[in-house]
Amino acid sequence: MREEILNTIIEIKEKKTQSNIPILKKELLFESSKYSSIKNNIWHVLINDIKMKKTSDYLILYSCLSCKQMNTVSTTQFLRKIRQCKPNCFQCQLTNHNQCINHNQKNSNKEKTKDKLSYQELYQESLKEFELYPEDYKNSYRLSHLLTEDYQRIKPNIISFENGKYINIQDYEYWSIYKVNNQMKFSSVLYDPKDNRLFKDNQPIMKCDHCEKHWRCKSLKVFKNCYKILCTDCKLCNKTFKIRTIRNLNHELIMYQSKLELKFIQWCENEGIIVNNGPNIEYTFLNKKHKYRVDFQIMNTILIEIKDFHIWHKNQVASGLWETKVDATQKYIKNNGLKKYFFITPNNWNQMLTELSNEIKRS
């Protein structure tokens, strides 16, 4: 269709001098533009191997594909016809608009509803139109958007959409290609057949594969290439150590990162102590807000931090970051009515476990 629109050009003139420009060659080019507000490719028109721009001072005379009437437009209007693939001229659109008004005046509201395409029909039309685009565009779209198979992979981790508004996950249909009226051309949507409505995959509540925590993220697109669905805490920790999970005596999921932490969990099990994941404590360092995740919490009143002497911990001590974390933890204990904070290392292992046992007996 765009080739047919391009071939309707009869004459090109310079706007100021009204002099004709000989048309030796006409062609279309589909590529990116540095002036475009989107990353996707767009259509360009080349006349005599020169790319036409919206700012070009040309007047284009063309014959409408629909009514065969001659029309003169600027380069901006003609480029818009090419990029939006609109064969009709302004007069055709005006005529169709008037016909629609007359038609609507004659028909009832029920007849209007029958003429309107359903969401399913629009979806099928979107798939057909998508296939008309060049392979480069389609491949680029598939690489950057969540496809149906991607959605099915992460679907077990989805709790709701729109921050808890849409919760019937099993009832929704995921449409990875749906035509939209903006520069993106296509986007992904979710369809609710029960209420016959569309909505975006914004603000989904997700379940973490590691800690099973529920948290809200911006959209599903961030999980396009993720093998595991991790919450912000687990994803941050995985950059330093691989996170592993285990069940406590209540069969609740807890996380650990080192053999020393696993050894502590096993010690608690032998002592009949229930271990839980520690809290996230907010603190400020160098005028920036951070969160410190304490390793474990036992008896609901005792916080446990297990540390080996890795270089990154030594760097935190040297920079004063570790001292800031400890101060924030002590304030957290005082404000929340907890008892004590134990810092356990390989060097003080036996001593700290003895003190911890005595603290538990006193509780």
C-alpha distance (Angstrom), angle and dihedral (degrees) to the residues before:
residue distance angle dihedral
M1 . . .
R2 3.81 . .
E3 3.81 90.3 .
E4 3.82 89.2 53.9
I5 3.80 91.0 50.1
L6 3.81 90.1 49.7
N7 3.80 91.3 51.3
T8 3.80 91.1 56.0
I9 3.82 89.5 75.4
I10 3.80 109.6 113.9
E11 3.76 103.7 169.1
I12 3.80 141.1 2.7
K13 3.81 122.8 -156.4
E14 3.75 135.5 -177.2
K15 3.78 107.7 -109.6
K16 3.82 96.9 -136.6
T17 3.80 102.7 39.3
Q18 3.83 97.7 27.5
S19 3.80 87.7 -138.5
N20 3.80 118.4 150.3
I21 3.78 121.4 -111.4
P22 3.83 113.0 -145.6
I23 3.82 110.8 -122.4
L24 3.79 106.7 -140.8
K25 3.80 97.9 156.8
K26 3.83 136.9 13.7
E27 3.79 125.4 -171.8
L28 3.81 144.1 150.4
L29 3.78 126.4 -123.6
F30 3.80 126.5 -164.8
E31 3.80 111.4 -156.4
S32 3.79 144.3 115.9
S33 3.79 123.4 -75.1
K34 3.80 127.3 -149.5
Y35 3.81 88.5 -144.1
S36 3.81 93.5 56.4
S37 3.81 119.1 102.4
I38 3.82 90.9 -143.1
K39 3.79 132.3 62.5
N40 3.81 94.9 -131.3
N41 3.80 121.8 99.4
I42 3.81 120.8 -98.5
W43 3.82 135.5 -160.4
H44 3.81 120.6 -94.2
V45 3.80 131.0 -169.7
L46 3.80 119.2 -136.5
I47 3.81 119.3 -162.5
N48 3.80 113.6 -172.8
D49 3.84 87.7 -12.6
I50 3.84 90.4 -57.8
K51 3.78 117.3 120.5
M52 3.78 113.2 -126.1
K53 3.81 117.6 -134.2
K54 3.77 134.2 -162.5
T55 3.79 88.1 -113.7
S56 3.82 93.9 54.1
D57 3.82 112.4 120.0
Y58 3.79 96.4 -131.3
L59 3.79 135.4 127.3
I60 3.79 115.6 -148.3
L61 3.78 123.0 -155.1
Y62 3.80 112.7 -159.0
S63 3.79 139.5 163.3
C64 3.80 116.0 -120.0
L65 3.79 113.6 -117.2
S66 3.80 91.8 -141.9
C67 3.80 107.4 40.4
K68 3.86 99.3 15.3
Q69 3.80 89.5 -132.1
M70 3.82 118.7 147.7
N71 3.80 115.3 -113.9
T72 3.80 133.8 -178.8
V73 3.79 117.5 -151.0
S74 3.80 139.8 161.1
T75 3.79 123.4 -102.8
T76 3.81 90.1 -102.3
Q77 3.80 92.6 59.8
F78 3.79 94.2 43.9
L79 3.80 93.4 48.7
R80 3.79 88.0 50.7
K81 3.83 89.7 53.9
I82 3.81 90.2 52.0
R83 3.79 96.7 45.2
Q84 3.80 94.5 44.6
C85 3.81 91.9 39.2
K86 3.83 94.1 -129.3
P87 3.82 113.1 162.2
N88 3.82 95.8 -178.1
C89 3.78 123.4 90.2
F90 3.78 124.9 -138.3
Q91 3.81 92.6 -91.5
C92 3.82 91.1 53.0
Q93 3.78 91.3 50.2
L94 3.79 91.0 48.0
T95 3.82 91.3 49.2
N96 3.80 91.9 47.9
H97 3.76 89.6 47.7
N98 3.81 92.1 53.2
Q99 3.79 90.8 45.9
C100 3.78 89.7 52.3
I101 3.80 90.8 51.0
N102 3.80 91.9 50.8
H103 3.78 90.9 44.5
N104 3.79 92.5 50.6
Q105 3.77 91.7 48.9
K106 3.80 90.5 55.8
N107 3.79 98.6 43.4
S108 3.77 129.8 67.9
N109 3.78 126.5 -119.4
K110 3.80 90.5 -99.2
E111 3.80 91.5 58.2
K112 3.79 90.1 50.3
T113 3.77 90.2 55.1
K114 3.80 91.9 51.3
D115 3.80 91.5 53.6
K116 3.80 92.4 52.6
L117 3.80 115.8 93.9
S118 3.78 116.9 -120.1
Y119 3.80 122.7 -124.1
Q120 3.81 90.1 -104.7
E121 3.81 91.3 52.7
L122 3.81 91.2 48.4
Y123 3.78 88.7 50.0
Q124 3.82 91.7 53.9
E125 3.81 90.1 47.1
S126 3.81 89.1 51.3
L127 3.80 91.8 53.6
K128 3.80 91.4 50.1
E129 3.79 93.5 48.5
F130 3.80 91.9 46.4
E131 3.81 90.1 58.1
L132 3.82 90.0 57.7
Y133 3.81 91.9 65.0
P134 3.83 121.6 92.8
E135 3.80 118.8 -88.1
D136 3.81 92.0 -112.7
Y137 3.78 91.5 60.1
K138 3.82 93.5 45.1
N139 3.81 92.4 48.9
S140 3.79 91.2 48.1
Y141 3.80 90.6 50.6
R142 3.81 93.1 49.6
L143 3.80 91.8 49.8
S144 3.81 94.3 53.3
H145 3.82 102.0 35.3
L146 3.77 132.3 67.3
L147 3.81 109.3 -104.9
T148 3.79 127.1 -153.3
E149 3.82 92.9 -98.5
D150 3.83 89.8 50.2
Y151 3.79 90.7 51.8
Q152 3.82 92.4 49.6
R153 3.81 89.5 51.3
I154 3.81 94.9 55.5
K155 3.82 96.9 31.6
P156 3.87 93.9 98.3
N157 3.82 88.3 61.3
I158 3.82 95.3 52.7
I159 3.81 115.5 101.4
S160 3.82 100.1 171.7
F161 3.82 146.0 -32.1
E162 3.82 132.0 -119.2
N163 3.81 90.7 28.3
G164 3.81 94.6 -58.4
K165 3.81 100.0 -32.2
Y166 3.83 96.8 111.7
I167 3.80 112.0 41.0
N168 3.83 106.1 154.8
I169 3.80 93.4 93.6
Q170 3.81 95.9 164.6
D171 3.82 91.6 56.4
Y172 3.81 97.3 55.0
E173 3.80 126.1 93.7
Y174 3.81 118.0 -144.0
W175 3.81 114.4 -141.1
S176 3.79 110.2 -169.0
I177 3.84 94.6 -172.6
Y178 3.78 119.5 45.5
K179 3.81 126.8 149.9
V180 3.81 116.3 -114.9
N181 3.80 130.7 -171.8
N182 3.78 98.9 -118.8
Q183 3.80 140.3 73.3
M184 3.80 92.8 -75.6
K185 3.84 89.5 68.1
F186 3.83 92.6 -162.3
S187 3.77 136.6 32.4
S188 3.80 140.8 166.2
V189 3.81 121.3 -97.4
L190 3.79 140.1 173.2
Y191 3.79 121.3 -125.2
D192 3.79 124.6 -151.3
P193 3.85 106.0 -157.4
K194 3.80 92.4 -172.3
D195 3.82 94.8 60.8
N196 3.83 95.1 21.7
R197 3.80 96.4 -127.2
L198 3.78 139.9 127.2
F199 3.79 127.3 -136.1
K200 3.80 138.3 169.5
D201 3.80 126.5 -109.3
N202 3.81 90.7 -112.4
Q203 3.82 124.5 146.4
P204 3.80 97.7 2.7
I205 3.79 119.1 -173.8
M206 3.81 106.1 -131.0
K207 3.82 135.2 -167.5
C208 3.80 116.6 -132.0
D209 3.82 116.4 -125.0
H210 3.80 91.2 -142.3
C211 3.79 110.4 38.5
E212 3.86 96.8 15.3
K213 3.79 87.9 -130.9
H214 3.83 117.6 154.5
W215 3.78 115.6 -129.9
R216 3.79 138.9 161.5
C217 3.79 123.3 -116.1
K218 3.81 133.5 -179.9
S219 3.81 100.9 -105.5
L220 3.79 142.9 -30.1
K221 3.82 93.0 -102.5
V222 3.81 91.6 83.4
F223 3.83 88.7 68.9
K224 3.81 94.7 55.9
N225 3.82 94.1 113.3
C226 3.81 100.0 20.7
Y227 3.79 117.7 123.6
K228 3.81 91.0 -167.8
I229 3.80 129.4 29.0
L230 3.80 106.4 -127.5
C231 3.79 130.1 178.6
T232 3.79 120.1 -126.8
D233 3.81 93.3 -93.7
C234 3.80 95.7 49.3
K235 3.79 92.8 43.4
L236 3.81 91.4 51.8
C237 3.81 93.3 48.6
N238 3.78 93.3 47.3
K239 3.81 89.5 65.6
T240 3.81 88.4 69.6
F241 3.80 105.1 26.1
K242 3.76 134.5 7.6
I243 3.79 109.3 -105.5
R244 3.78 118.7 -132.1
T245 3.78 129.6 -173.2
I246 3.79 136.0 -143.0
R247 3.81 136.8 170.9
N248 3.80 122.8 -109.2
L249 3.82 126.0 -143.4
N250 3.82 89.8 -79.1
H251 3.82 89.1 52.2
E252 3.81 90.2 -112.2
L253 3.79 119.7 145.5
I254 3.81 117.1 -106.7
M255 3.78 130.2 175.5
Y256 3.79 132.1 -130.6
Q257 3.81 134.5 174.7
S258 3.78 108.5 -168.7
K259 3.78 141.5 36.5
L260 3.80 89.2 -110.2
E261 3.82 90.6 58.1
L262 3.81 90.6 48.0
K263 3.80 89.3 50.1
F264 3.82 89.5 54.2
I265 3.83 91.4 49.9
Q266 3.81 90.1 51.5
W267 3.81 90.6 49.0
C268 3.81 90.2 53.2
E269 3.81 91.1 50.1
N270 3.81 90.8 52.2
E271 3.81 89.0 50.7
G272 3.80 92.4 47.0
I273 3.82 92.2 -115.1
I274 3.82 119.7 147.7
V275 3.80 111.8 -132.2
N276 3.82 122.3 -156.1
N277 3.79 133.6 -177.8
G278 3.79 113.0 -87.8
P279 3.82 123.7 -113.9
N280 3.81 128.2 -97.4
I281 3.79 108.9 -112.0
E282 3.79 121.1 -160.6
Y283 3.81 119.1 -137.1
T284 3.81 138.8 162.1
F285 3.79 123.9 -126.1
L286 3.82 124.3 175.0
N287 3.83 89.8 -8.1
K288 3.82 92.3 -56.8
K289 3.79 126.5 112.2
H290 3.81 118.3 -125.7
K291 3.80 140.0 166.6
Y292 3.79 125.5 -125.5
R293 3.80 114.5 -156.9
V294 3.79 111.0 -151.7
D295 3.82 112.1 -144.0
F296 3.82 102.1 -128.3
Q297 3.79 145.3 -3.1
I298 3.82 123.7 -155.8
M299 3.81 132.7 -176.3
N300 3.84 85.1 11.3
T301 3.81 87.7 -92.8
I302 3.83 107.0 63.0
L303 3.81 125.5 74.1
I304 3.80 120.5 -155.0
E305 3.81 128.4 -161.0
I306 3.81 118.7 -173.2
K307 3.81 115.0 -161.9
D308 3.77 135.1 174.9
F309 3.79 119.4 -163.8
H310 3.81 99.4 -96.9
I311 3.79 120.0 160.6
W312 3.80 93.2 -113.5
H313 3.83 90.3 58.0
K314 3.81 90.7 48.9
N315 3.80 88.4 52.0
Q316 3.81 90.4 52.4
V317 3.81 90.2 51.9
A318 3.81 91.7 48.8
S319 3.81 93.8 48.7
G320 3.81 94.8 47.2
L321 3.80 92.8 -115.4
W322 3.80 93.7 116.5
E323 3.81 92.3 51.8
T324 3.82 88.8 52.7
K325 3.82 90.3 52.3
V326 3.81 92.1 50.2
D327 3.82 91.8 48.8
A328 3.81 90.7 50.6
T329 3.82 89.8 49.3
Q330 3.81 92.7 52.0
K331 3.83 89.9 50.8
Y332 3.80 89.7 49.1
I333 3.82 90.9 52.2
K334 3.81 91.6 49.8
N335 3.83 95.1 45.7
N336 3.83 94.5 46.7
G337 3.80 99.6 43.0
L338 3.82 96.2 -112.3
K339 3.81 124.0 149.7
K340 3.77 114.7 -137.8
Y341 3.81 149.1 -9.6
F342 3.81 118.6 -136.7
F343 3.81 120.5 -160.3
I344 3.81 108.5 -162.3
T345 3.83 125.6 -169.6
P346 3.83 133.3 166.3
N347 3.81 89.4 -98.9
N348 3.85 96.6 54.5
W349 3.83 97.3 31.2
N350 3.83 99.3 118.4
Q351 3.81 94.0 39.4
M352 3.84 93.9 49.7
L353 3.81 93.6 46.7
T354 3.80 90.2 51.9
E355 3.80 91.6 49.8
L356 3.79 90.0 45.6
S357 3.83 92.0 51.8
N358 3.81 90.3 50.8
E359 3.82 91.0 48.5
I360 3.81 90.7 51.6
K361 3.82 92.0 49.7
R362 3.82 90.1 52.1
S363 3.83 91.5 51.3
